Amino acid sequence: MDIITLPILRDNYTYLLHDPPTRTTAVVDPAEAAPVLEQLASLGWELSLVLSTHHHPDHVGGNLEIKRATGCTIVGPAAERARIPGLDVAVSSGDRVEVGGSVAAVFETPGHTSGHITYWFEGGGAVFCGDVLFAMGCGRLFEGSPGEMWRSLQKLAALPGETLVHCGHEYTQSNARFALSVEPGNEDLRDRSARVDAARARGEPTVPFTIAEELRTNPFLRPQSLEIRGALGLGDDPDAASDVEVFAALRSRKDRF
């Protein structure tokens, strides 16, 4: 499957997915229509599907205009059925979505919104997770609890390490600054932060990234780190606070960072 990353709005990403043998094309989370339609025209691709992860306008703002222009089918979370513009097919955990010969498993990943879903293309080694997991960060808890978001992140953390993560925003530099504030002794994190700064200075995206990178450098996936626990005032006893409690404290601190 070919994947094209389209920067949209101030810091959003949307993704075009293309299955060459069948010439089937999908777009993930189109915030606006014009850039998507222009890219499709330049490539000579015909759009079949819109894959929506959640209802926020900066992820579904282009749905209706794209549907009018292409006649595509819009797929999205069943739990947000009434909030996804133009929704045709509602999906939830256990469902599968076909983009030509490529098949995505659907995960329910609530926390950022109550019905957020994620699409994992196991055969292509790619996951599209909207605003759940970011490079060295995670989404704000607008509609869910820390426990819900933690469980959602664990679903992503369990994917193969080489899986390429395609998230909804370019937040990596600010996320790296926060991560370093709570785990400055993490050498992998320091190295990655430097590489991110260099990439952004060249105008390059920092997305996609791998699950393995996140397990080494994302504080929201590292509640077992004694350095992180110490930075949060939770001491050096790994039994003093649960992983969910550490995650909640991290998310609260990030909200004020």
Secondary structure, 3 states (H helix, E strand, C coil): CEEEEEEECCCEEEEEEEECCCCEEEEECCCCCHHHHHHHHHHCCCEEEEECCCCCHHHHCCHHHHHHHHCCEEEEEHHHHHHCCCCCEEECCCCEEEECCEEEEEEECCCCCCCCEEEEECCCCEEEEECCEECCEECCCCCCCHHHHHHHHHHHHCCCCCCEEEECECCHHHHHHHHHHHCCCCHHHHHHHHHHHHHHHCCCCCCCEEHHHHHHHCHHHCCCCHHHHHHCCCCCCCCCCCHHHHHHHHHHHHHHC
